[in-house]
Amino acid sequence: MNFRDSEALKAVLEADGHTLVDNESEADLVLLNTCSVRDCAEAKAIGKARRLLQNKRTNLRYRLGIIGCMAARRGQQLTKLLPQLDWVLPPTSLNDIPHIIQETLRTNTPKVITNFQSYNFACYEQPLPFTPVRWIPIQQGCSMGCSYCIVPHTRGHQQNRPFDSILREIQTAADQGTREIILLGQIVNAYRDNGKTFVDLLHAIQAIDGIERIRFISPHPTFFTDQLIQCFKTLPKCCPSVHLPIQSASNRILQHMHRGYTQETLTALIQALRTIQPQLSLSTDLIVGYPGETDADFEQTVQFFKKIQFDMAYIFKYSPRPNTPAAELVAVHGIPKDVQEKRNQVLLDCLSQSSLRYNQQFVHTYQSVLVEGHAPKGAHKLFGRTIVNKKVIFDGDSSLIGSFQSVWIERATTSVLEGCIKPV
């Protein structure tokens, strides 16, 4: 979400006459878009801000603002910690930032906003450069109340983007040549707008010419309705890849987390998805070392992971976040760091095995790849993704970006497929 917010902010600032520079050392105005999901993210942002504020010694025009989730959570605390800041603005201010900047430049008065506002989703309709894949925010905030999660404190309760606004952005992207869209929200499948549901949205996008693939993140298991499951069968553009954040497979821990499901309901959901779509790619999020997690709780997660064989996972060591119920448990039920590390490594080892096993099935097959851009490493290397969201690296030139290519897969690792384009 932060990446897409930064794209929107860049667009609204350029529309207001600002110019993006290639190097931060050339800038007169810098905005740090921050995250609060983990403590280390906040610490890095504060350290970065301290370094950047030194530029005020040599550049009298220099302005620095902290925006995003950390700004929403810490508000006035940041001005005490970093008194030279010009702006502290929550995510809900995104659409108003050009006006706020002009006001500060005119009055030389810092601006700190600590209250949540209603989201103005209009910023997401600002024109963006062509990309083969477009991230489409459809909601902001979350109302689920998971015990470990800080999102309700940083982005507020769930607010849904207007149905027609979403479709306008997707149509504009399709007209530019975008071939894949990824619907984005904290609980994306809980989307509602004036009687329209998330399933209604998927059906509407299916009808947009030019869009060939539809994905979405991050859904909540509780909102995977039968109608949504059927979309993986009835909507050809709905890619057979699902990111299903489960966090734990211990019913006791899931109850403490306020997740609203059990291992048994997860099993039934995954079976239903795989019955509809046998080739499904399934990824997840997991937290290890949640306060009070016993060896038996953790073992249930390990065995469930092995049973399901997730082919990708984001595994996090529990990090206490202020003002969350779970953080209050740490003093008595906190898990030692060394135990967290060991549990983290156990799941990483499981993931390496299941990821490699899943990816090896594609070796010596042709895969349809949407070419997204140049690979970070290797001259003349491109990268793209298959329909099941597996990254593929192969030789090619820039003219292929934005097209579908049939790639012969030669090798597989735990994280990528490597191949080449050759005649079928």
N, C-alpha and C positions, 0 to 999 in steps of 0.2 A: 504493500500500500504506500509506503514512504517513497519508493521509486516513482510510482505513478503520480503522487502528489508533487514531487520535484519536477516532473515533466510538465504538469499543469501550471506550476508556479513559474517556470521558465517561460511558458507561453503567455501567461497574463502579464508578466513583466516586459517581455518583448513587445507585446501589443501596446504597452504604456510608454514605449520609447526607450527602454533600457537595452543595453547591448551586452550579450554574454561574452566573456573573455575566456581564452583557452587555459590561462594559468591564474591561480588565485592571487599570485603576487602582483598581477596587473590590475586587480579589482579595487574600486573605491567603495563598493558595497558588497558585503558577503552575508548570506543567510545560511545557517546550519540547520538542516532538517533532521530532527533527532528522533531516536527511539528510546523507549523506556521498558521494553519487555524484559531486559536483563540489566543488572547493575553495571556490568562491564561496559555496556553500550553508553550509559550515561557518563561514566568515568572518562571514556575516550572523548566524548563530545565536549566535556568541560575542559579537559586538557587541551583539546584543539582550540577552543575558544580563547583560553588563556594565551596561547601562542599567537593567535591572530590579533588579539587586542594590542599586542606590542606594536602593530603597524600604525596605531594612532600617534605614536611618538614622532613619526616622520611624515605622516600624511594627514593633514588637518581635515581632509574631506572624507576620511575613512569612516565607514559605518559598519557595525556588526550586529546581527540579530540571531537569536535562537528561536526556532519555530518548531512545530510538531509536538510529539507526545511528551518529551521532557519539559517543554515549555508549559504544557497544560498541567503537568503533575507538580512542578516545582515553583512556577510562577514567580512571586516576589522573592523567593529564596535565591533565585538566580541573580537578581539585581544586587543582593547583599553579597553574594559570593563573587560576582563579576560586575562591579558597580559601573563600569564603562560601557555596558551593553546599551544599545540603542533600541532594541526591540525584543520582547518576549511575547510570542504569539502562538496560541493553540492551533490545532489543525482546522478548527472551524473558521479561522480568519483567512484562509487561503485566498478566497475570492476578493477580499478587501485589502490585501497587502499593498498593491500599488498605491491606493489612496492613503494608507497609513504611512508609507514611505514618504510620499509627497508632503504630508502633514508634518512629519518629523523634520524633514529638510527645510521646511518653511519656518517652523517655530523653534527648531533646535531642542525639542523636548522629547525625551525617550517615551516609548509607548509600551505599556505592559497590560495585557489582557488576561485576566484570570478566570472569567466566567465563560461557561459554554454557551454558544449561540446555536441557532438552527443552521444546519449546513446549507450553503448555497452551492448546488452542484453545477452551476453554469460554467465554472472554470474548466470542467472536463470537456466542454464542447469547443474550447479554443482550438484552432487548427494546430496540428502537429505534423512534423515531417513524416514522410512515408516510412513505415516499418512493416515487414512481412507479418509480424505478430503484434497485436495491440492489446494492452491491458485495459479493461473497461471496469472502472469502479461502479458498483450498483448500490452500495450502501456504505454507511460509516457508523462506527460505534457498535456496541454489543450490550444486550440486556440479559445475558445468560447467568451471570453471577458465579462463574467458576471460582473456587476458593483461592487459587494461586494467581489469578489473572488481573493485570492492572489496566487492561483496555478500557473498562467502563470509567476509570478515573482519568484517562488520558484522551479518549475520544467520545466519551459520553454514552448514552443509551442509543440503541439502534435507530438510525434514521435511514429511510429508503429513498433512493433516487427516483424521480418520476420515470415511469415506464417509457414514455415517448422520448425523453431526453436520452435514455440509454440507446434506443433504436436509432435516433438521429446520429449519435456519435458513431455507431457501428456502420450505418449507411455511408457516412462520410469517409470512414476508414476503408470500406469496401470500394468506394469510388476511387480512392488513391491507389488501390491495388493490394491492400491488406488481405491475407488469405485465412488467417487464424485469429480468433479472439479468445481472450481469457477473462472470464467474468470474475470480479474481485470483490470480496467482502469479508468481514470478520466471521459472520455466519451466513455465508452466501446463499445457502439453500433455504434460509428463513425469509427471503425477500418477499415483500408484499407491497402493492401499491394500488389503492382504490379497487380492491377486489381481484386484481391480477396477481397471480402467483409466480413463483420461480419457474414452474413447469410452463406456464403461459409464455414467459419470457423466452425460454428455450425454443418453443414452437415458433414464436415470432422471428427469432434469429435464423432458424432453419429456412425461412422463406426469403432471406436476403441474398440476392444473387452476388456471387463473388466470394462470399465467405464459405470456406470449405471445411473448416474445423472449428469446433466449439469445445472449450475446456472451462473449468471453474475451480476456484479455491477461495477460502477454505470452507468446506461444508461441515456441518455438525451431524453426527450419526442420528440424532433424534429426529432431524428433519428430512431424512431420506424416506420419503413416502413411496408407496407402491407406484404411483404415477411417475415419480422421478426415476425410479428404477427402470420402468418401462421405456423411458426415453433412450436408454442405451440400446434398445432394440428397434424402436420406431423412428428415431431421428438419425439419419445417416451421418449427419455432421457432428454428432455428439461423440467425441473421441472415447475409445475404450480404455481410459486411464482415470483413476479416481485417487485423489488424496484424501484419506480418511483419518483425521487426527483422533487417536484413541487415548493417548496420554498414559494409560495403564491398562492392564488386564486383570487386576485384582479388584473384585467387587467391593471389598472393604475400602480400598483407596479411592476407587471411583465414587463411592458414596461420600467420602470425605471431600473429594474434589467438587462435588455437586454437579457431576457430569450428566446425570439423568439416564444412564443406561448401565447394563451389566455385560459381563463377558458373554453370557448366553445370547443377549440381544445382538451383540456385535457379530457373533458367529452366524446367527440367522440372517443378518443383513448381508454379510459377505457372501454367504451361500446363495442368496437371492441374486446378488449382482453377478456372481460367476455363472449362475445358471442362465441368466439373460445374455451374458457376454463372456464366454469361456476364455477368451484371449486377454481378459482384463489385466491391466497393469495396476498394482495397488501399492500406494505409499502411505506413510503415516507419520505422526509426531508422537514422541514418547518423552516422558519426564522420569528420570531416575533420582532416587534419594529424596522423594517427597517426605515431609515430616511424618514420622511414624511408620514408614515403609519397612516392613520386616523382611527377613530373608525369604520367608514363605510367600509374601506378597510379590517380591521381585521375581521369584521363581515362576509364579503364575504368569507374569508378563513374558518371561523368557520362553516358556513352553507354548504360550499362545502365539508368540512371534514365529517360533519354529513351525507350528501347525499351519498358520496362515501363509507363511513364506512371503512376507512383504518384500517387494523387489527394490524399494527405496524407503529410507526413513531419516527423519531429522531427530536426533537423540540429544536431549538436553539434561544437564545436571541441574537439579532444582535450585533456583535462585530466589530468595525471599524478596517480595516486592512490598513496599510500604502500604499500609492501610488495607491489606488483604487478609482474610481470615487465616490463610495458611501461614502467613508470616508470624502470627501470634503463637503458633505451635512450636516454632524453632527452638526456643529456649529450653523446652522440656523434651521435645520429640525430634529435634534436629538430627540428621544423619551425618556422621563424621565425613570430612572431605575425602579421606582415603577410601572409605566404603563407597562413596559416590563415584569416585574414579574407577574402582574395580567393577562396579555394576555397569557403568558407562562402557567400559571396554568389553565386557561380556556381550552386550547388545551390539556393539560395533563389529565384533567378530561374527555374530550371527548374521548381521546385515551383509558383511562381505561375502559370506557363503551364499546367501539367498540371492543377492544381486548378481553375482557372477553366474550362478546357475540359471537365472532367468535370462540374462543377456546372451549366454552362450547358445541359446536356441536360435538366435538370428544369424549366427555364423554360417557362411555359404548359402545365404538367401538374399534375394533382392528386397530392398525396403524402400517405400516411397518416403522421401525426405523433403520437407519444406526447408529450403535454404534460407537461413536467417542472417548470415554475415560471415565476416572473416574470423577464423579461429584465433584465440589469443596467442597461440604459439605455432610456429612453423610457417615458412614462406609459402604462399599460394595455397594455404589450407583454408577451407571453408567449414562451417558447421551448420547443422540443422537438426531437426527432430523428426522422429517417426510418429506414426499415429498413436502409439502408446507412450509417447513423450520420452523416448530414449535419444540421448544426444549422439549424433553421428559426425565424425570428422573425416574429411576426404579432400583430395586435390581438386581445385577448380578456380575459375576467375570470377571477378565481380559481376559479370553479366548474368550469372546464375542466381544472384540474390533475389529472393522473392518468388522463385519458381519451384515447382515440384520436380525432383530428380529421382530416378531409380538408381539406388546405390547398392552395389554388391558388397556385402559385409564380409571382411576378411578376418578380423580379430575382434575380441570382446574383452573388456576389463570390467571391474566392478562398477565403473561410472560412465564409460563411453563405449561406443561402437566405432570401429575404424574400417574404412572401405574405400571403394573407388567407383567412378562412373565408367561403365563399359556396356557395350551393346547386349541386350537381352538375348 
